[in-house]
Amino acid sequence: MRWKDRLRTLRAYLFPGEAETDPGFREEVDRASVRALRTIGWINLLMPTTGLVVHVLAQWIEPIQHNPVYPWTVLAFLILGGATLSLAETGWARTRARWLTLANGFLSGVLLVTFDLVGGGAEMAELRSFLNMVVVLLIGTAIVPALPWQILLLGGGLGLFHFCAAGLSANAGWTAQVSLHHYAGLDVILLLCVALAALNYRKLYETYRAHRNEIETHERLLISENAALLGKLAATISHELNSPLGAVNSALDSLARLENRREQNALDDAVRTHELHQTLIVTAQSSLAGMRQAIARMQRFTNLDRSEAHDVDLKQLLSDVTMLLEPEWAGRVELKMSCGELPRVTVRPQQISAVLAKLIQNAIQASSPRGKVELSADCRNGSVEVMVRDHGPGFSPEDAAVLFEPGFRVRDGRVKAGRWGLFSSRQVLREHGGELAIRTDPGQGATMVLTLPRESPLARP
């Protein structure tokens, strides 16, 4: 059984099919592949440039007869590097970057082997071409998040090309006759590269899963905080409904009494009775409008348990959150809200409302009694920017630098985790394509700046 488990683990390393079916991990692989494509493009540019400088210096110190095709090698790699960097900036290449990087590695190896073997007059050309091929394989293994079999395919292709090119070069009299014994160590190098590729790929997947688990944990933390807010909402809404319900009940009771006495009223009391009817009707209508508004607000908040993203009115969301927190700030601080014209944005309302509530609560706690908390929102540079400002003590540059990093603090002789709320809030904003930052000076208060893009990545199919 133990051997079966080991074989199963080995198979998972060499053929990580489960990881490739995860859309989020595929996006991570695509991002890493784009970085690898840019890196290898710069290597294509810098390698011949650096080699040319060294060659000129060496030729100046110790002149020798150089390979006549060397200038063409430099030109070919400059063209390849420029084309690779240009291609890496296109949208078409983003989902194909891994294969493009491997193709670049194969083409780089082909060029190096060809220029080393062609032209004659080069000492140990076959050995140098073999070493260059191995270097290309190692670079590809190190920087490309490739599957193990893809590295095996790259190494096998380069080895086969080298064998064929070395044979043709020997037949042309440019190099010594090729022997299969020269490739005795290539299989060991190739297996090592495959093993390294498997380890690198597995490490990337495990890092991704750990990050996802951390994000999910923080999301559950925000959801639990929002559940507490919903409890406060229920208490606030019930309080708001009691007053208009009492008014409606009183108005209906008065109307019933008036109707019972209408026949007993004298004719000269008709005008007074009509006025009372109108007053009671207006009172009932006003109370019903208040109840409708409270019910609509409740519906918006109870709808926040939906996890999917959809378009929301951010100004209305801000208003609802401040109303929900009114028991915390009313009578303690002055909360001033000002919003410009805001577009509808695509967000997960549950998460964004929890983030806003957290920032406002922090500002309330940081403010002195009878202090002021300012909440503003506007459009700037193609994004929606929400600012929550308090006039408390602020933060020093050292504290502000680590404000969004989870840490630990000692309270009552116990070590407790700290700053998870702000860390989670920033992670939520980044998942929405936005950012959370702070502007502060000691003694001048702090401003939390929440930025959301108009076109959220959550809206993309």
C-alpha positions in Angstrom: 0.0 0.0 0.0 2.9 2.3 0.8 4.4 1.8 -2.6 1.0 2.5 -4.3 0.8 5.8 -2.4 4.3 6.7 -3.5 3.5 5.9 -7.1 0.3 7.9 -6.8 2.2 10.9 -5.4 4.9 10.5 -8.2 2.1 10.5 -10.8 0.5 13.6 -9.3 3.9 15.4 -9.6 4.6 14.3 -13.2 1.0 14.5 -14.5 -0.7 17.2 -12.4 -4.0 17.1 -14.3 -6.1 18.2 -11.3 -4.3 21.5 -11.1 -4.9 22.3 -14.8 -8.7 22.0 -14.4 -8.7 24.8 -11.8 -9.6 28.0 -13.7 -8.1 30.2 -11.1 -4.8 28.3 -11.2 -4.8 28.5 -15.0 -5.0 32.2 -14.7 -2.0 32.1 -12.3 -0.1 30.0 -14.7 -0.9 32.4 -17.6 0.4 35.4 -15.5 3.6 33.5 -14.6 4.0 32.4 -18.2 3.7 36.0 -19.5 6.4 37.0 -17.0 8.5 34.2 -18.3 7.9 35.2 -21.9 9.1 38.8 -21.1 12.1 37.4 -19.2 13.3 35.2 -22.0 12.7 38.1 -24.4 15.1 40.2 -22.4 17.5 37.3 -22.2 17.4 37.1 -26.1 18.3 40.8 -26.2 20.9 41.0 -23.5 22.7 37.7 -24.2 24.1 38.6 -27.6 24.7 42.3 -26.6 26.8 41.2 -23.6 28.5 38.5 -25.6 29.4 41.0 -28.3 31.0 43.4 -25.8 33.0 40.5 -24.2 34.0 39.3 -27.7 35.3 42.7 -28.7 37.3 43.1 -25.5 38.7 39.5 -25.9 39.6 40.2 -29.5 41.4 43.4 -28.5 43.4 41.5 -25.9 44.0 38.3 -27.8 43.0 38.4 -31.5 41.8 35.2 -33.0 40.0 34.2 -36.1 36.3 34.3 -35.2 33.4 32.4 -36.7 32.1 34.3 -39.7 28.5 33.7 -38.8 28.8 35.3 -35.4 27.4 38.7 -36.5 24.4 36.8 -37.9 23.9 35.2 -34.5 23.7 38.5 -32.8 21.3 39.9 -35.3 19.0 36.8 -35.1 18.8 36.9 -31.3 18.1 40.7 -31.3 15.2 40.1 -33.7 13.9 37.2 -31.7 14.1 39.1 -28.4 12.3 42.2 -29.9 9.6 40.0 -31.4 9.1 38.1 -28.1 8.8 41.3 -26.0 6.3 42.8 -28.5 4.3 39.6 -28.6 4.2 39.4 -24.8 2.2 42.7 -24.7 -0.6 41.4 -26.9 -3.8 40.0 -25.5 -3.6 37.0 -27.9 -0.3 35.8 -26.2 -1.6 35.9 -22.6 -3.4 32.6 -22.8 -0.7 31.0 -25.0 2.4 32.4 -23.2 3.5 29.1 -21.8 3.7 27.5 -25.2 5.2 30.6 -26.8 7.9 30.6 -24.1 8.7 27.0 -24.8 8.7 27.7 -28.5 11.1 30.6 -27.9 13.4 28.2 -25.9 13.4 25.6 -28.7 14.1 28.3 -31.4 16.9 29.8 -29.2 18.5 26.4 -28.8 18.2 25.8 -32.6 19.9 29.1 -33.4 22.7 28.5 -30.9 23.4 25.0 -32.1 23.2 26.0 -35.8 25.5 29.0 -35.5 28.0 27.0 -33.3 28.2 24.2 -35.8 28.0 26.1 -39.1 31.0 27.9 -40.6 33.9 25.8 -39.4 37.1 27.1 -37.8 35.7 27.0 -34.3 37.5 25.0 -31.7 35.3 22.5 -29.8 32.2 23.7 -31.6 30.3 20.6 -30.9 31.0 20.8 -27.2 30.1 24.4 -27.0 26.8 23.8 -28.9 26.0 21.0 -26.5 26.6 23.2 -23.5 24.5 26.0 -25.0 21.6 23.6 -25.6 21.8 22.5 -22.0 21.8 26.1 -20.8 18.7 26.8 -22.8 17.0 23.8 -21.3 17.9 24.8 -17.8 16.7 28.4 -18.3 13.4 27.1 -19.6 13.0 24.7 -16.7 13.7 27.5 -14.2 11.5 30.3 -15.5 8.6 28.6 -17.3 5.7 27.1 -15.2 5.7 24.1 -17.6 4.3 20.7 -17.1 7.0 18.0 -16.7 6.1 16.4 -20.0 6.5 19.7 -21.8 10.1 20.1 -20.5 10.7 16.5 -21.6 9.4 17.4 -25.0 11.6 20.5 -25.2 14.7 18.6 -24.1 14.0 15.7 -26.4 13.4 18.0 -29.4 16.6 20.0 -28.7 18.6 16.8 -28.3 17.3 15.3 -31.6 18.0 18.5 -33.4 21.5 18.7 -32.0 22.2 15.1 -33.1 20.9 15.8 -36.7 22.7 19.1 -37.0 26.0 17.7 -35.6 25.8 14.9 -38.1 25.3 17.3 -41.0 28.1 19.5 -39.8 30.4 16.5 -39.6 29.5 15.4 -43.1 30.2 18.9 -44.3 33.7 18.8 -42.7 33.0 21.6 -40.3 33.2 19.6 -37.1 34.5 16.2 -36.0 32.4 13.1 -36.5 29.5 12.9 -34.1 29.2 9.9 -31.7 26.2 8.6 -29.7 28.5 8.4 -26.7 28.6 12.2 -26.7 25.0 12.1 -25.6 25.4 9.7 -22.7 24.9 12.4 -20.1 22.0 14.1 -21.8 19.4 11.7 -20.5 20.5 12.4 -16.9 20.3 16.1 -17.5 16.9 15.8 -19.1 15.5 13.7 -16.2 16.9 16.2 -13.7 15.1 19.0 -15.6 11.9 17.1 -15.7 12.1 16.5 -11.9 12.8 20.2 -11.3 9.9 21.2 -13.5 7.6 18.8 -11.5 8.8 20.3 -8.2 8.5 23.9 -9.4 5.0 23.3 -10.8 3.8 21.6 -7.6 5.2 24.4 -5.5 3.4 26.9 -7.6 0.1 25.0 -7.2 0.5 24.5 -3.5 1.3 28.2 -3.0 -1.8 29.1 -5.1 -4.0 26.8 -3.0 -2.6 28.2 0.3 -3.3 31.7 -0.9 -6.9 30.7 -2.0 -7.5 29.1 1.4 -6.3 32.2 3.1 -8.5 34.4 1.0 -11.6 32.2 1.7 -10.8 32.3 5.4 -10.8 36.1 5.3 -14.0 36.2 3.2 -15.7 34.0 5.9 -14.5 36.5 8.5 -16.0 39.4 6.5 -19.2 37.4 6.1 -19.4 36.8 9.8 -18.9 40.5 10.5 -21.6 41.3 8.0 -23.9 38.8 9.7 -23.5 40.8 12.9 -24.3 44.0 10.9 -27.5 42.3 9.6 -28.5 41.6 13.2 -28.2 45.3 14.0 -30.1 46.0 10.8 -33.0 43.9 12.0 -33.1 45.8 15.3 -32.9 49.2 13.5 -35.6 48.3 10.9 -38.0 47.0 13.6 -37.5 50.3 15.5 -38.2 52.2 12.2 -41.3 50.2 11.5 -42.8 50.5 15.0 -43.4 54.3 14.7 -45.2 54.3 11.4 -47.2 51.2 12.3 -48.4 52.9 15.4 -49.3 56.0 13.4 -51.3 53.9 10.8 -53.0 52.0 13.6 -54.0 55.3 15.3 -55.2 56.8 12.0 -57.4 53.8 11.2 -58.8 53.7 14.7 -59.7 57.4 14.4 -61.2 56.9 11.0 -63.4 54.1 12.4 -64.5 56.4 15.2 -65.3 59.2 12.8 -67.3 56.9 10.6 -69.4 55.6 13.5 -70.2 59.2 14.6 -70.7 60.6 11.1 -74.5 60.2 11.2 -74.7 61.8 14.6 -72.7 64.8 13.6 -74.5 68.0 12.9 -74.4 69.5 9.4 -72.1 72.4 10.6 -69.5 69.9 11.7 -69.2 68.4 8.2 -66.2 70.7 7.2 -64.4 69.8 10.4 -65.0 66.1 9.9 -63.7 66.4 6.3 -60.5 68.1 7.5 -59.9 65.4 10.1 -60.4 62.7 7.4 -57.8 64.4 5.2 -55.3 64.8 8.0 -55.6 61.1 9.0 -55.3 60.0 5.3 -52.1 62.0 4.9 -50.7 60.6 8.2 -51.5 57.0 7.0 -49.9 57.6 3.6 -46.8 59.1 5.1 -46.4 56.2 7.5 -46.9 53.7 4.7 -44.2 55.5 2.6 -41.9 55.2 5.6 -42.6 51.5 6.0 -42.0 50.9 2.2 -38.7 52.7 2.5 -37.7 50.6 5.5 -38.8 47.4 3.8 -36.8 48.3 0.6 -33.7 48.9 2.7 -34.2 45.6 4.4 -34.6 43.9 1.0 -31.4 45.4 -0.3 -29.5 44.1 2.7 -31.0 40.7 2.9 -30.1 40.4 -0.8 -26.5 40.7 0.2 -26.2 37.1 1.0 -25.9 36.4 -2.7 -22.3 35.6 -3.4 -22.3 36.5 -7.1 -21.3 39.9 -8.4 -23.9 42.3 -9.9 -24.4 46.0 -10.6 -25.2 48.1 -7.6 -25.8 51.8 -6.9 -22.7 52.6 -4.8 -24.2 55.8 -3.5 -27.3 53.9 -2.2 -25.0 51.2 -0.7 -23.0 53.9 1.2 -26.3 55.4 2.5 -27.5 52.1 3.7 -24.3 51.2 5.5 -24.3 54.6 7.3 -27.9 54.1 8.3 -27.1 50.6 9.6 -24.3 52.0 11.7 -26.3 54.9 13.0 -26.7 53.5 16.5 -22.9 53.5 16.8 -22.2 57.0 15.6 -25.4 59.0 16.4 -24.7 61.1 19.5 -21.0 60.2 19.6 -19.6 61.7 16.4 -20.8 63.8 13.5 -20.9 61.7 10.3 -20.9 63.9 7.2 -21.5 62.2 3.8 -21.0 63.8 0.4 -21.1 62.0 -2.9 -20.8 63.2 -6.5 -22.3 61.5 -9.5 -21.3 57.8 -9.3 -21.7 55.2 -12.0 -23.1 51.7 -11.2 -20.3 49.3 -10.4 -20.1 45.5 -10.5 -19.2 44.2 -7.1 -20.1 41.5 -4.6 -22.3 43.7 -2.4 -22.0 41.6 0.7 -18.2 42.0 0.7 -18.1 45.7 -0.2 -20.7 46.6 2.4 -18.7 44.7 5.1 -15.5 46.5 4.0 -17.2 49.9 4.1 -18.7 49.1 7.5 -15.3 48.1 8.9 -13.7 51.3 7.7 -16.5 53.5 9.1 -16.4 51.7 12.4 -12.6 52.1 12.6 -13.0 55.9 11.9 -15.7 56.2 14.6 -13.4 54.4 17.2 -10.4 56.6 16.2 -12.4 59.8 16.6 -12.7 61.7 19.9 -16.2 62.3 21.4 -18.2 64.9 19.3 -15.5 64.5 16.6 -16.2 64.4 12.9 -16.1 61.5 10.4 -16.2 62.4 6.7 -17.4 60.0 4.1 -17.0 61.1 0.4 -17.2 59.4 -3.0 -16.4 60.6 -6.5 -15.0 59.5 -9.8 -11.3 60.1 -10.4 -9.0 58.8 -13.2 -11.6 56.3 -14.5 -12.2 54.8 -11.1 -14.6 55.3 -8.2 -12.9 56.6 -5.1 -14.4 56.4 -1.7 -12.7 58.1 1.2 -13.4 57.6 4.9 -11.7 60.3 7.0 -11.4 60.7 10.8 -9.8 63.5 12.8 -8.2 61.2 15.3 -4.5 60.8 16.3 -3.5 59.3 12.9 -0.5 57.0 12.4 3.2 57.3 12.2 4.9 56.4 8.9 6.2 53.2 10.5 2.7 52.1 11.7 1.1 53.0 8.4 3.6 50.9 6.5 2.4 47.7 8.3 -1.2 48.7 8.8 -2.5 46.2 6.2 -0.2 43.4 7.2 -1.6 40.8 9.7 0.3 40.7 12.9 0.1 39.9 16.6 -0.3 42.0 19.8 -0.3 41.2 23.5 -3.4 42.0 25.5 -4.1 41.0 29.0 -1.1 38.7 29.0 -2.3 36.9 25.9 -1.0 37.0 22.3 -3.8 37.8 19.9 -3.9 38.3 16.1 -4.3 41.9 14.9 -5.0 43.9 11.7 -6.8 41.0 10.0 -9.8 43.2 9.3 -7.8 45.7 7.2 -5.8 42.9 5.6 -9.0 41.1 4.6 -10.5 44.3 3.3 -7.6 45.0 1.1 -7.7 41.5 -0.3 -11.4 41.9 -1.1 -10.7 45.2 -2.9 -7.8 43.6 -4.9 -10.1 40.8 -6.0 -12.5 43.4 -7.3 -9.6 45.0 -9.3 -9.4 47.9 -6.8 -7.1 48.9 -3.9 -7.2 50.1 -0.3 -4.7 52.7 0.9 -4.2 55.1 3.7 -3.2 58.8 3.9 -2.2 59.9 7.4 0.1 62.1 9.4 0.6 61.9 13.2 -2.0 64.1 14.9 -3.8 64.9 11.7 -6.2 61.9 11.5 -6.3 59.2 8.8 -8.0 58.9 5.5 -8.8 55.4 4.1 -9.0 55.5 0.4 -11.0 52.7 -1.3 -10.7 52.5 -5.1 -13.0 50.5 -7.4 -12.6 50.3 -11.2 -15.6 51.3 -13.3 -15.1 48.0 -15.3 -14.6 45.4 -12.6 -12.8 42.1 -13.5 -15.8 40.4 -11.8 -18.0 41.6 -14.7 -15.9 39.7 -17.3 -17.3 36.3 -18.5 
